[in-house]
Amino acid sequence: MTDALLEAALQARENAHAPYSHFRVGAALEDSAGRFHTGCNIENATFGLTLCAERVAAFKAISEGARAFRRIAIAADSGTLAPPCGACRQILWEFCGDIEILLVNPRGQTESHRLKDLFPRPFDASSL
Ligand code: THU
């Protein structure tokens, strides 16, 4: 695999804190300057306070001043490559718009999607 963003998502997955689901996820969000912002899922004993990898990556990026994004890679170990959950689609739309979503697993299988295709009629600032 030659795409460094995919490698960064797989590497971020290594830090996942997933003692309840054992489903480890990593994400790497590339900003318009080419900088990578990574995240992993972080679970909690309440279950409901769990944070997804994509939102950790997005909020880290925003908190560091990044405001424009190109792509996000999401890594999970599943036969059917795992797309972002609904809550993450909403957050990614808010901050990233119609970016490329790359899915990857540790065996090197990949898919590319546009967020607009996964989230076709978003609620956003234009709805207010
Ligand atoms: N998870 C993510 O990190 N991203 C997603 O888009 C879907 C789900 C995490 C949350 C939880 O820790 C585990 O995967 C199982 O749902």
Backbone and ligand atoms as CSV (ligand in chain L), in Angstrom:
chain,resi,resn,atom,element,x,y,z
A,1,MET,N,N,0.860,-1.191,0.000
A,1,MET,CA,C,0.000,0.000,0.000
A,1,MET,C,C,0.896,1.241,0.000
A,2,THR,N,N,0.641,2.145,-0.927
A,2,THR,CA,C,1.563,3.277,-1.080
A,2,THR,C,C,0.999,4.590,-0.558
A,3,ASP,N,N,-0.305,4.630,-0.222
A,3,ASP,CA,C,-0.896,5.895,0.206
A,3,ASP,C,C,-0.622,6.116,1.693
A,4,ALA,N,N,0.129,7.157,2.005
A,4,ALA,CA,C,0.528,7.415,3.396
A,4,ALA,C,C,-0.679,7.682,4.292
A,5,LEU,N,N,-1.771,8.204,3.709
A,5,LEU,CA,C,-2.955,8.472,4.535
A,5,LEU,C,C,-3.590,7.162,5.011
A,6,LEU,N,N,-3.594,6.153,4.142
A,6,LEU,CA,C,-4.112,4.840,4.539
A,6,LEU,C,C,-3.240,4.240,5.637
A,7,GLU,N,N,-1.946,4.370,5.474
A,7,GLU,CA,C,-1.014,3.852,6.485
A,7,GLU,C,C,-1.211,4.577,7.818
A,8,ALA,N,N,-1.456,5.876,7.757
A,8,ALA,CA,C,-1.650,6.652,8.987
A,8,ALA,C,C,-2.924,6.206,9.709
A,9,ALA,N,N,-3.972,5.885,8.956
A,9,ALA,CA,C,-5.216,5.411,9.579
A,9,ALA,C,C,-4.999,4.037,10.220
A,10,LEU,N,N,-4.293,3.169,9.524
A,10,LEU,CA,C,-3.997,1.838,10.097
A,10,LEU,C,C,-3.138,1.978,11.356
A,11,GLN,N,N,-2.190,2.889,11.326
A,11,GLN,CA,C,-1.327,3.107,12.491
A,11,GLN,C,C,-2.131,3.688,13.652
A,12,ALA,N,N,-3.016,4.642,13.370
A,12,ALA,CA,C,-3.848,5.246,14.425
A,12,ALA,C,C,-4.728,4.191,15.086
A,13,ARG,N,N,-5.160,3.225,14.305
A,13,ARG,CA,C,-6.015,2.145,14.834
A,13,ARG,C,C,-5.314,1.385,15.965
A,14,GLU,N,N,-4.004,1.341,15.917
A,14,GLU,CA,C,-3.241,0.628,16.955
A,14,GLU,C,C,-3.474,1.232,18.338
A,15,ASN,N,N,-3.859,2.505,18.388
A,15,ASN,CA,C,-4.075,3.173,19.681
A,15,ASN,C,C,-5.521,3.080,20.165
A,16,ALA,N,N,-6.374,2.382,19.424
A,16,ALA,CA,C,-7.797,2.307,19.795
A,16,ALA,C,C,-7.954,1.797,21.223
A,17,HIS,N,N,-8.897,2.421,21.936
A,17,HIS,CA,C,-9.261,1.952,23.282
A,17,HIS,C,C,-10.655,1.347,23.130
A,18,ALA,N,N,-10.706,0.037,22.884
A,18,ALA,CA,C,-11.975,-0.624,22.561
A,18,ALA,C,C,-12.152,-1.904,23.380
A,19,PRO,N,N,-12.100,-1.796,24.730
A,19,PRO,CA,C,-12.184,-3.005,25.560
A,19,PRO,C,C,-13.578,-3.621,25.595
A,20,TYR,N,N,-14.596,-2.894,25.133
A,20,TYR,CA,C,-15.972,-3.411,25.208
A,20,TYR,C,C,-16.393,-4.060,23.900
A,21,SER,N,N,-16.196,-3.361,22.805
A,21,SER,CA,C,-16.591,-3.934,21.509
A,21,SER,C,C,-15.470,-4.760,20.879
A,22,HIS,N,N,-14.230,-4.467,21.239
A,22,HIS,CA,C,-13.057,-5.061,20.593
A,22,HIS,C,C,-13.005,-4.738,19.097
A,23,PHE,N,N,-13.762,-3.726,18.689
A,23,PHE,CA,C,-13.755,-3.288,17.287
A,23,PHE,C,C,-12.896,-2.031,17.211
A,24,ARG,N,N,-11.700,-2.194,16.667
A,24,ARG,CA,C,-10.720,-1.111,16.687
A,24,ARG,C,C,-10.783,-0.332,15.367
A,25,VAL,N,N,-10.838,0.985,15.497
A,25,VAL,CA,C,-10.965,1.850,14.318
A,25,VAL,C,C,-9.896,2.947,14.388
A,26,GLY,N,N,-9.332,3.268,13.238
A,26,GLY,CA,C,-8.391,4.386,13.135
A,26,GLY,C,C,-8.843,5.314,12.021
A,27,ALA,N,N,-8.496,6.575,12.128
A,27,ALA,CA,C,-8.836,7.543,11.081
A,27,ALA,C,C,-7.673,8.498,10.892
A,28,ALA,N,N,-7.515,8.946,9.660
A,28,ALA,CA,C,-6.504,9.960,9.351
A,28,ALA,C,C,-7.142,10.965,8.387
A,29,LEU,N,N,-7.189,12.202,8.802
A,29,LEU,CA,C,-7.835,13.284,8.049
A,29,LEU,C,C,-6.739,14.199,7.498
A,30,GLU,N,N,-6.749,14.360,6.189
A,30,GLU,CA,C,-5.723,15.196,5.542
A,30,GLU,C,C,-6.269,16.603,5.327
A,31,ASP,N,N,-5.560,17.606,5.828
A,31,ASP,CA,C,-6.023,18.986,5.639
A,31,ASP,C,C,-5.475,19.565,4.333
A,32,SER,N,N,-5.891,20.789,4.035
A,32,SER,CA,C,-5.545,21.384,2.735
A,32,SER,C,C,-4.060,21.691,2.608
A,33,ALA,N,N,-3.351,21.664,3.746
A,33,ALA,CA,C,-1.895,21.867,3.695
A,33,ALA,C,C,-1.160,20.532,3.600
A,34,GLY,N,N,-1.903,19.428,3.560
A,34,GLY,CA,C,-1.277,18.113,3.460
A,34,GLY,C,C,-0.926,17.501,4.801
A,35,ARG,N,N,-1.348,18.159,5.875
A,35,ARG,CA,C,-1.044,17.656,7.212
A,35,ARG,C,C,-2.068,16.584,7.600
A,36,PHE,N,N,-1.604,15.552,8.299
A,36,PHE,CA,C,-2.484,14.466,8.725
A,36,PHE,C,C,-2.888,14.667,10.190
A,37,HIS,N,N,-4.194,14.488,10.462
A,37,HIS,CA,C,-4.731,14.547,11.826
A,37,HIS,C,C,-5.350,13.178,12.092
A,38,THR,N,N,-4.860,12.483,13.084
A,38,THR,CA,C,-5.294,11.103,13.284
A,38,THR,C,C,-6.180,10.968,14.521
A,39,GLY,N,N,-6.936,9.869,14.546
A,39,GLY,CA,C,-7.787,9.569,15.690
A,39,GLY,C,C,-8.057,8.073,15.762
A,40,CYS,N,N,-8.502,7.636,16.918
A,40,CYS,CA,C,-8.914,6.242,17.096
A,40,CYS,C,C,-10.191,6.248,17.928
A,41,ASN,N,N,-10.916,5.133,17.928
A,41,ASN,CA,C,-12.095,5.094,18.795
A,41,ASN,C,C,-11.666,4.941,20.249
A,42,ILE,N,N,-12.422,5.620,21.108
A,42,ILE,CA,C,-12.132,5.647,22.543
A,42,ILE,C,C,-13.434,5.308,23.267
A,43,GLU,N,N,-13.502,4.090,23.777
A,43,GLU,CA,C,-14.743,3.632,24.415
A,43,GLU,C,C,-14.757,3.981,25.898
A,44,ASN,N,N,-15.979,3.882,26.466
A,44,ASN,CA,C,-16.195,4.227,27.862
A,44,ASN,C,C,-17.145,3.192,28.446
A,45,ALA,N,N,-17.018,2.935,29.749
A,45,ALA,CA,C,-17.853,1.935,30.408
A,45,ALA,C,C,-19.343,2.267,30.342
A,46,THR,N,N,-19.663,3.539,30.126
A,46,THR,CA,C,-21.073,3.905,29.937
A,46,THR,C,C,-21.582,3.517,28.556
A,47,PHE,N,N,-20.687,3.132,27.667
A,47,PHE,CA,C,-20.935,2.845,26.246
A,47,PHE,C,C,-21.327,4.124,25.482
A,48,GLY,N,N,-22.311,4.861,26.003
A,48,GLY,CA,C,-22.835,6.016,25.266
A,48,GLY,C,C,-21.838,7.150,25.114
A,49,LEU,N,N,-20.829,7.196,25.943
A,49,LEU,CA,C,-19.832,8.268,25.845
A,49,LEU,C,C,-18.685,7.917,24.905
A,50,THR,N,N,-18.792,6.771,24.265
A,50,THR,CA,C,-17.763,6.356,23.309
A,50,THR,C,C,-17.599,7.392,22.197
A,51,LEU,N,N,-16.346,7.598,21.807
A,51,LEU,CA,C,-16.038,8.490,20.685
A,51,LEU,C,C,-15.529,7.670,19.512
A,52,CYS,N,N,-16.039,7.958,18.341
A,52,CYS,CA,C,-15.569,7.293,17.125
A,52,CYS,C,C,-14.239,7.898,16.670
A,53,ALA,N,N,-13.493,7.082,15.948
A,53,ALA,CA,C,-12.184,7.512,15.441
A,53,ALA,C,C,-12.286,8.755,14.561
A,54,GLU,N,N,-13.314,8.807,13.722
A,54,GLU,CA,C,-13.429,9.920,12.778
A,54,GLU,C,C,-13.654,11.241,13.510
A,55,ARG,N,N,-14.500,11.204,14.539
A,55,ARG,CA,C,-14.768,12.451,15.266
A,55,ARG,C,C,-13.558,12.880,16.088
A,56,VAL,N,N,-12.829,11.918,16.635
A,56,VAL,CA,C,-11.595,12.281,17.354
A,56,VAL,C,C,-10.645,12.986,16.389
A,57,ALA,N,N,-10.477,12.431,15.190
A,57,ALA,CA,C,-9.575,13.046,14.202
A,57,ALA,C,C,-10.074,14.438,13.805
A,58,ALA,N,N,-11.381,14.568,13.561
A,58,ALA,CA,C,-11.927,15.861,13.125
A,58,ALA,C,C,-11.781,16.912,14.219
A,59,PHE,N,N,-12.099,16.550,15.440
A,59,PHE,CA,C,-12.040,17.550,16.514
A,59,PHE,C,C,-10.587,17.904,16.855
A,60,LYS,N,N,-9.693,16.946,16.764
A,60,LYS,CA,C,-8.277,17.275,16.950
A,60,LYS,C,C,-7.826,18.283,15.891
A,61,ALA,N,N,-8.232,18.031,14.654
A,61,ALA,CA,C,-7.828,18.924,13.555
A,61,ALA,C,C,-8.376,20.330,13.765
A,62,ILE,N,N,-9.656,20.423,14.091
A,62,ILE,CA,C,-10.258,21.734,14.297
A,62,ILE,C,C,-9.578,22.451,15.460
A,63,SER,N,N,-9.304,21.710,16.515
A,63,SER,CA,C,-8.702,22.334,17.700
A,63,SER,C,C,-7.285,22.822,17.427
A,64,GLU,N,N,-6.666,22.295,16.371
A,64,GLU,CA,C,-5.321,22.741,16.014
A,64,GLU,C,C,-5.337,23.792,14.915
A,65,GLY,N,N,-6.535,24.246,14.560
A,65,GLY,CA,C,-6.622,25.368,13.627
A,65,GLY,C,C,-6.881,25.006,12.181
A,66,ALA,N,N,-6.898,23.721,11.860
A,66,ALA,CA,C,-7.172,23.335,10.460
A,66,ALA,C,C,-8.633,23.626,10.135
A,67,ARG,N,N,-8.878,24.104,8.922
A,67,ARG,CA,C,-10.250,24.473,8.549
A,67,ARG,C,C,-10.668,23.975,7.168
A,68,ALA,N,N,-9.755,23.407,6.410
A,68,ALA,CA,C,-10.106,22.890,5.081
A,68,ALA,C,C,-9.451,21.517,4.922
A,69,PHE,N,N,-10.180,20.592,4.309
A,69,PHE,CA,C,-9.741,19.199,4.288
A,69,PHE,C,C,-9.918,18.590,2.900
A,70,ARG,N,N,-9.071,17.601,2.632
A,70,ARG,CA,C,-9.095,16.936,1.322
A,70,ARG,C,C,-9.720,15.552,1.384
A,71,ARG,N,N,-9.259,14.743,2.352
A,71,ARG,CA,C,-9.631,13.313,2.370
A,71,ARG,C,C,-9.595,12.821,3.804
A,72,ILE,N,N,-10.329,11.734,4.051
A,72,ILE,CA,C,-10.167,11.024,5.317
A,72,ILE,C,C,-10.038,9.541,5.004
A,73,ALA,N,N,-9.139,8.870,5.684
A,73,ALA,CA,C,-9.010,7.414,5.583
A,73,ALA,C,C,-9.492,6.812,6.901
A,74,ILE,N,N,-10.254,5.728,6.786
A,74,ILE,CA,C,-10.829,5.070,7.958
A,74,ILE,C,C,-10.434,3.597,7.905
A,75,ALA,N,N,-9.801,3.130,8.985
A,75,ALA,CA,C,-9.283,1.757,9.022
A,75,ALA,C,C,-10.004,0.939,10.082
A,76,ALA,N,N,-10.509,-0.216,9.673
A,76,ALA,CA,C,-11.110,-1.176,10.610
A,76,ALA,C,C,-10.840,-2.559,10.052
A,77,ASP,N,N,-10.909,-3.561,10.927
A,77,ASP,CA,C,-10.647,-4.927,10.486
A,77,ASP,C,C,-11.970,-5.646,10.288
A,78,SER,N,N,-12.565,-5.445,9.125
A,78,SER,CA,C,-13.834,-6.089,8.827
A,78,SER,C,C,-13.823,-6.521,7.362
A,79,GLY,N,N,-14.508,-7.633,7.083
A,79,GLY,CA,C,-14.568,-8.148,5.721
A,79,GLY,C,C,-15.229,-7.146,4.796
A,80,THR,N,N,-16.373,-6.653,5.235
A,80,THR,CA,C,-17.016,-5.555,4.519
A,80,THR,C,C,-16.437,-4.276,5.083
A,81,LEU,N,N,-15.746,-3.511,4.263
A,81,LEU,CA,C,-15.067,-2.312,4.757
A,81,LEU,C,C,-16.063,-1.405,5.469
A,82,ALA,N,N,-15.634,-0.863,6.634
A,82,ALA,CA,C,-16.562,-0.153,7.526
A,82,ALA,C,C,-16.647,1.330,7.171
A,83,PRO,N,N,-17.822,1.794,6.760
A,83,PRO,CA,C,-18.013,3.219,6.484
A,83,PRO,C,C,-18.267,3.981,7.779
A,84,PRO,N,N,-18.166,5.321,7.751
A,84,PRO,CA,C,-18.427,6.103,8.970
A,84,PRO,C,C,-19.885,5.998,9.410
A,85,CYS,N,N,-20.107,6.027,10.721
A,85,CYS,CA,C,-21.476,5.969,11.249
A,85,CYS,C,C,-22.218,7.276,10.926
A,86,GLY,N,N,-23.496,7.299,11.178
A,86,GLY,CA,C,-24.304,8.463,10.835
A,86,GLY,C,C,-23.855,9.730,11.544
A,87,ALA,N,N,-23.537,9.613,12.836
A,87,ALA,CA,C,-23.092,10.793,13.588
A,87,ALA,C,C,-21.799,11.347,12.994
A,88,CYS,N,N,-20.890,10.469,12.618
A,88,CYS,CA,C,-19.624,10.928,12.027
A,88,CYS,C,C,-19.848,11.553,10.658
A,89,ARG,N,N,-20.793,11.032,9.885
A,89,ARG,CA,C,-21.097,11.642,8.580
A,89,ARG,C,C,-21.557,13.088,8.779
A,90,GLN,N,N,-22.390,13.310,9.783
A,90,GLN,CA,C,-22.882,14.665,10.063
A,90,GLN,C,C,-21.722,15.603,10.418
A,91,ILE,N,N,-20.844,15.135,11.295
A,91,ILE,CA,C,-19.707,15.972,11.724
A,91,ILE,C,C,-18.738,16.204,10.572
A,92,LEU,N,N,-18.472,15.170,9.784
A,92,LEU,CA,C,-17.561,15.343,8.645
A,92,LEU,C,C,-18.150,16.325,7.639
A,93,TRP,N,N,-19.464,16.253,7.417
A,93,TRP,CA,C,-20.095,17.198,6.486
A,93,TRP,C,C,-19.936,18.639,6.985
A,94,GLU,N,N,-20.124,18.832,8.258
A,94,GLU,CA,C,-20.023,20.176,8.857
A,94,GLU,C,C,-18.649,20.800,8.610
A,95,PHE,N,N,-17.606,20.004,8.833
A,95,PHE,CA,C,-16.254,20.570,8.791
A,95,PHE,C,C,-15.520,20.334,7.480
A,96,CYS,N,N,-15.914,19.314,6.750
A,96,CYS,CA,C,-15.119,18.914,5.581
A,96,CYS,C,C,-15.882,19.009,4.271
A,97,GLY,N,N,-17.214,19.094,4.320
A,97,GLY,CA,C,-17.979,19.099,3.073
A,97,GLY,C,C,-17.829,17.773,2.336
A,98,ASP,N,N,-17.885,17.861,1.023
A,98,ASP,CA,C,-17.927,16.633,0.215
A,98,ASP,C,C,-16.521,16.075,-0.035
A,99,ILE,N,N,-15.883,15.608,1.026
A,99,ILE,CA,C,-14.515,15.079,0.859
A,99,ILE,C,C,-14.527,13.626,0.395
A,100,GLU,N,N,-13.343,13.157,0.015
A,100,GLU,CA,C,-13.174,11.742,-0.330
A,100,GLU,C,C,-13.053,10.938,0.952
A,101,ILE,N,N,-13.765,9.815,0.993
A,101,ILE,CA,C,-13.726,8.902,2.142
A,101,ILE,C,C,-13.041,7.622,1.673
A,102,LEU,N,N,-11.886,7.336,2.222
A,102,LEU,CA,C,-11.159,6.112,1.872
A,102,LEU,C,C,-11.343,5.102,3.001
A,103,LEU,N,N,-11.746,3.898,2.654
A,103,LEU,CA,C,-11.893,2.835,3.640
A,103,LEU,C,C,-10.777,1.829,3.418
A,104,VAL,N,N,-10.261,1.282,4.502
A,104,VAL,CA,C,-9.146,0.337,4.374
A,104,VAL,C,C,-9.220,-0.690,5.501
A,105,ASN,N,N,-8.715,-1.879,5.234
A,105,ASN,CA,C,-8.549,-2.860,6.312
A,105,ASN,C,C,-7.085,-3.327,6.349
A,106,PRO,N,N,-6.707,-4.067,7.373
A,106,PRO,CA,C,-5.293,-4.432,7.510
A,106,PRO,C,C,-4.776,-5.346,6.401
A,107,ARG,N,N,-5.682,-5.932,5.611
A,107,ARG,CA,C,-5.246,-6.767,4.495
A,107,ARG,C,C,-5.032,-5.957,3.217
A,108,GLY,N,N,-5.196,-4.644,3.344
A,108,GLY,CA,C,-4.907,-3.773,2.208
A,108,GLY,C,C,-6.066,-3.591,1.256
A,109,GLN,N,N,-7.265,-4.078,1.616
A,109,GLN,CA,C,-8.431,-3.821,0.774
A,109,GLN,C,C,-8.856,-2.376,0.970
A,110,THR,N,N,-9.209,-1.710,-0.102
A,110,THR,CA,C,-9.600,-0.292,-0.013
A,110,THR,C,C,-10.835,-0.016,-0.874
A,111,GLU,N,N,-11.525,1.058,-0.499
A,111,GLU,CA,C,-12.629,1.604,-1.299
A,111,GLU,C,C,-12.550,3.118,-1.187
A,112,SER,N,N,-13.049,3.790,-2.217
A,112,SER,CA,C,-13.135,5.249,-2.198
A,112,SER,C,C,-14.579,5.669,-2.434
A,113,HIS,N,N,-15.049,6.600,-1.611
A,113,HIS,CA,C,-16.409,7.137,-1.737
A,113,HIS,C,C,-16.343,8.642,-1.586
A,114,ARG,N,N,-17.400,9.334,-2.031
A,114,ARG,CA,C,-17.577,10.745,-1.710
A,114,ARG,C,C,-18.553,10.831,-0.559
A,115,LEU,N,N,-18.301,11.774,0.363
A,115,LEU,CA,C,-19.215,11.905,1.499
A,115,LEU,C,C,-20.637,12.192,1.013
A,116,LYS,N,N,-20.760,12.971,-0.054
A,116,LYS,CA,C,-22.102,13.333,-0.546
A,116,LYS,C,C,-22.903,12.082,-0.934
A,117,ASP,N,N,-22.224,11.056,-1.413
A,117,ASP,CA,C,-22.930,9.823,-1.786
A,117,ASP,C,C,-23.367,9.038,-0.549
A,118,LEU,N,N,-22.577,9.122,0.511
A,118,LEU,CA,C,-22.919,8.406,1.749
A,118,LEU,C,C,-23.925,9.191,2.592
A,119,PHE,N,N,-24.053,10.496,2.297
A,119,PHE,CA,C,-24.847,11.393,3.146
A,119,PHE,C,C,-25.558,12.377,2.223
A,120,PRO,N,N,-26.556,11.889,1.481
A,120,PRO,CA,C,-27.058,12.641,0.333
A,120,PRO,C,C,-27.900,13.884,0.622
A,121,ARG,N,N,-28.581,13.949,1.740
A,121,ARG,CA,C,-29.397,15.162,1.962
A,121,ARG,C,C,-29.153,15.669,3.382
A,122,PRO,N,N,-27.995,16.287,3.570
A,122,PRO,CA,C,-27.580,16.662,4.925
A,122,PRO,C,C,-28.362,17.832,5.506
A,123,PHE,N,N,-28.487,17.836,6.810
A,123,PHE,CA,C,-28.891,19.039,7.542
A,123,PHE,C,C,-27.602,19.809,7.813
A,124,ASP,N,N,-27.592,21.094,7.455
A,124,ASP,CA,C,-26.397,21.897,7.715
A,124,ASP,C,C,-26.797,23.360,7.835
A,125,ALA,N,N,-25.823,24.248,7.827
A,125,ALA,CA,C,-26.095,25.678,8.038
A,125,ALA,C,C,-27.076,26.229,7.010
A,126,SER,N,N,-27.084,25.642,5.825
A,126,SER,CA,C,-28.003,26.132,4.781
A,126,SER,C,C,-29.450,25.782,5.099
A,127,SER,N,N,-29.657,24.879,6.063
A,127,SER,CA,C,-31.006,24.490,6.459
A,127,SER,C,C,-31.577,25.428,7.499
A,128,LEU,N,N,-30.720,26.242,8.111
A,128,LEU,CA,C,-31.180,27.051,9.252
A,128,LEU,C,C,-31.927,28.298,8.802
L,1,THU,N1,N,-16.768,3.233,15.539
L,1,THU,C1,C,-15.932,4.182,15.026
L,1,THU,O1,O,-14.885,4.492,15.605
L,1,THU,N2,N,-16.295,4.779,13.861
L,1,THU,C2,C,-17.443,4.526,13.174
L,1,THU,O2,O,-17.768,5.220,12.213
L,1,THU,C3,C,-18.282,3.391,13.579
L,1,THU,C4,C,-18.023,2.852,14.926
L,1,THU,C5,C,-16.405,2.598,16.811
L,1,THU,C6,C,-17.297,2.981,17.956
L,1,THU,C7,C,-17.146,1.783,18.866
L,1,THU,O3,O,-16.018,1.976,19.700
L,1,THU,C8,C,-16.872,0.636,17.928
L,1,THU,O4,O,-16.488,1.203,16.690
L,1,THU,C9,C,-18.050,-0.288,17.718
L,1,THU,O5,O,-19.176,0.399,17.305
